């Protein structure tokens, strides 16, 4: 086994321990959660981690998310695990449940990314307006922290906008805290439990992560390594919405682990 494969395997082992603790905490506190994104894809396609991936994405409906982030004493579960508020993290509102692992003398951060699931308007035009408003304030937020922004998935038009914003030094004229407050207030506009459409509003895949709430339901348990993880009950439609033909493996050149980004955190 190559060195990189050993490092990735060790990170995944530690991440699985962290996931087991997360599930235990959720179970004891009656908190609903769902596997999202690549974690859900891994559960469905690989029955565990995507072999070249070290991300773990989880979503919690807003009411339970607030309970999880504000009403639980994590020290009584494991003092080595830290719940970090990453809400002011380049316009991505999330928390991280973190630990660390040392491999070949290098320390790597291991974490679960935990996102709130919120509602969106049911009316087609209101929904479109809401999504555009989110994109607008998210863009302004990123302009305000433009020197810190690293986004490899940005398209040509977005790259052009960011180059212009950087040239004009727009970060000097946009309040980061104000944009943060506007975004936070906006994503909480529609209650999860009473909304027909819900999702991780500020997720990586944007509007593709907004689906009918029935897609989530109460969830279905799917095998993930040596445990079971709660997944959207209609995971097939959810994954098709994001990845289209999700059972098709990506080209070998795109199967790149990201653990180097977690080194010495």
C-alpha positions in Angstrom: 0.0 0.0 0.0 1.3 3.5 -1.0 2.0 6.1 1.6 -0.9 8.3 0.4 -3.3 5.4 0.6 -2.2 4.6 4.2 -2.7 8.2 5.2 -6.2 8.3 3.7 -7.1 5.0 5.3 -6.0 6.3 8.7 -8.0 9.5 8.3 -11.1 7.6 7.2 -10.7 5.3 10.3 -10.6 8.3 12.6 -13.5 9.9 10.8 -15.6 6.7 11.2 -15.0 6.9 15.0 -16.1 10.5 14.9 -19.2 9.6 12.9 -20.1 6.8 15.4 -19.9 9.4 18.3 -22.0 11.9 16.3 -24.7 9.2 15.7 -24.6 8.3 19.4 -25.1 11.9 20.4 -28.0 12.4 18.0 -29.7 9.2 19.1 -29.4 10.1 22.8 -30.7 13.6 22.2 -33.5 12.6 19.7 -31.9 14.7 16.9 -32.6 13.9 13.2 -29.8 13.9 10.8 -29.1 12.8 7.2 -26.1 11.9 5.1 -25.6 14.5 2.4 -23.5 15.0 -0.8 -20.4 12.7 -1.1 -21.2 10.9 2.2 -24.6 9.8 0.9 -23.0 8.9 -2.5 -20.5 6.8 -0.6 -23.2 5.0 1.3 -25.2 4.2 -1.8 -22.4 3.4 -4.3 -19.7 2.1 -2.1 -21.4 1.1 1.2 -18.9 3.4 3.0 -16.4 6.1 2.2 -15.8 6.9 -1.5 -12.4 5.2 -1.8 -10.5 8.4 -2.6 -12.5 10.8 -0.5 -12.1 12.0 3.1 -15.1 14.3 3.4 -18.1 13.6 5.6 -21.2 15.8 5.1 -24.3 15.6 7.3 -27.4 17.7 7.4 -29.7 18.4 10.4 -33.2 20.1 10.1 -33.0 23.6 11.5 -34.8 23.1 14.9 -32.7 20.0 15.6 -29.6 21.8 14.3 -30.1 24.7 16.8 -30.5 22.1 19.5 -27.4 20.2 18.5 -25.2 23.4 18.3 -26.5 25.2 21.4 -28.1 22.7 23.8 -25.5 19.9 24.1 -22.5 19.6 26.4 -20.0 17.8 24.2 -17.4 17.5 27.0 -19.6 14.8 28.7 -19.3 12.7 25.5 -15.6 13.0 24.5 -13.2 15.7 25.6 -11.0 15.1 22.6 -13.8 16.2 20.2 -14.5 19.8 19.4 -17.6 21.4 18.0 -16.4 24.4 16.0 -18.7 27.1 14.7 -17.7 27.7 11.1 -20.7 30.0 10.3 -18.4 32.8 9.4 -16.4 30.7 6.9 -16.6 32.2 3.5 -20.4 32.3 3.4 -20.8 28.6 4.3 -22.9 28.2 7.4 -21.9 25.0 9.1 -20.4 23.5 12.2 -17.5 21.0 12.3 -17.2 18.2 14.8 -13.4 17.8 14.9 -10.6 15.6 16.2 -7.1 14.9 14.9 -4.9 12.0 13.9 -1.1 11.7 13.5 0.3 9.7 10.5 4.0 9.4 9.6 4.8 12.2 12.0 2.3 14.6 10.4 -0.9 15.8 12.2 -4.1 15.9 10.2 -7.4 17.5 11.1 -10.4 15.1 11.0 -13.9 16.5 10.9 -17.5 16.0 10.1 -19.2 18.9 8.3 -22.6 19.5 9.7 -25.1 21.7 7.8 -28.5 23.1 8.7 -31.5 22.1 6.5 -33.9 24.9 6.0 -37.1 25.6 4.0 -37.6 27.6 0.8 -40.8 29.1 -0.8 -43.1 26.7 -2.6 -44.2 29.3 -5.2 -42.0 28.9 -8.3 -41.3 32.6 -8.8 -40.8 33.3 -5.0 -38.5 30.3 -4.9 -36.5 31.6 -7.9 -36.3 35.1 -6.3 -35.3 33.6 -3.0 -32.5 31.6 -4.6 -31.2 34.6 -6.5 -31.2 36.7 -3.4 -29.2 34.0 -1.6 -26.7 34.0 -4.4 -26.4 37.8 -4.4 -25.7 38.1 -0.7 -23.4 35.1 -0.8 -21.4 36.8 -3.6 -21.2 40.0 -1.6 -20.1 38.1 1.4 -17.3 36.4 -0.6 -16.3 39.8 -2.0 -15.9 41.1 1.6 -13.4 38.3 2.4 -12.0 38.1 -1.2 -8.4 37.7 0.0 -9.3 34.5 1.8 -11.5 33.0 -0.9 -10.4 29.7 -2.5 -13.0 28.2 -4.8 -11.8 25.6 -7.4 -15.4 25.0 -8.7 -16.0 28.6 -9.8 -17.1 29.1 -13.4 -15.7 31.5 -16.0 -18.3 34.3 -15.3 -17.8 34.0 -11.6 -14.0 34.1 -12.0 -14.4 37.3 -14.0 -16.6 38.9 -11.3 -14.1 38.0 -8.6 -11.2 39.4 -10.6 -13.1 42.7 -11.0 -14.0 42.7 -7.3 -10.4 42.1 -6.3 -9.1 44.8 -8.7 -11.7 47.3 -7.3 -10.9 46.3 -3.7 -14.6 45.9 -2.9 -13.7 44.2 0.4 -12.9 47.6 1.7 -16.5 48.8 1.1 -18.5 45.7 2.1 -19.1 44.8 5.7 -18.4 41.1 6.4 -20.5 41.0 9.6 -23.5 42.7 7.9 -23.5 40.2 5.0 -23.1 37.4 7.5 -26.2 38.6 9.4 -28.2 39.1 6.2 -27.4 35.6 5.0 -28.1 34.0 8.4 -31.5 35.7 8.6 -32.3 34.9 5.0 -31.7 31.2 5.2 -33.9 31.0 8.3 -36.9 32.7 6.6 -38.9 29.5 5.9 -39.5 26.8 8.6 -38.3 23.3 7.7 -41.2 21.5 9.2 -43.9 23.6 7.3 -42.0 23.9 4.0 -42.6 21.6 0.9 -39.1 22.2 -0.4 -36.0 22.1 1.9 -32.3 21.6 1.7 -28.8 22.8 2.5 -29.4 26.3 1.1 -25.8 27.4 1.1 -24.4 24.0 0.0 -21.7 23.5 -2.6 -24.3 22.4 -5.2 -26.6 25.4 -4.6 -30.1 24.9 -5.9 -29.5 21.3 -6.8 -29.5 20.6 -3.0 -33.1 22.0 -2.7 -35.5 19.1 -3.0 -39.0 18.1 -1.9 -39.0 17.4 1.8 -40.5 14.0 1.1 -37.2 13.1 -0.4 -35.8 13.2 3.2 -38.8 11.8 5.0 -37.7 10.3 8.3 -34.8 8.7 6.6 -33.6 5.2 5.8 -30.7 3.3 7.3 -28.0 2.3 4.8 -24.8 0.4 5.4 -21.7 2.6 5.8 -18.5 0.6 6.5 -19.3 -1.4 9.7 -22.3 0.7 10.8 -25.6 2.1 9.4 -26.1 5.8 8.6 -29.4 7.6 8.2 -30.0 8.8 4.6 -32.8 10.6 2.7 -35.6 8.0 2.1 -35.6 8.9 -1.6 -31.8 9.0 -2.0 -32.0 8.0 -5.6 -33.8 11.2 -6.7 -31.7 13.3 -4.4 -28.5 12.0 -5.8 -29.7 12.2 -9.4 -30.6 15.9 -8.7 -27.0 16.6 -7.7 -24.9 14.1 -9.7 -27.2 12.9 -12.5 -25.7 9.4 -13.3 -24.3 9.0 -9.8 -23.4 5.3 -10.1 -20.9 6.1 -12.9 -17.4 6.4 -11.4 -15.5 9.6 -12.3 -12.4 9.5 -14.5 -9.3 8.2 -12.7 -7.7 11.7 -13.0 -10.5 13.2 -10.9 -10.2 10.6 -8.1 -8.1 12.9 -5.9 -8.1 12.8 -2.1 -8.0 16.2 -0.3 -6.3 15.2 2.9 -3.2 17.4 2.1 -5.5 20.4 2.8 -6.1 19.0 6.4 -2.4 18.8 7.3 -1.1 20.6 10.4 -4.5 22.2 11.1 
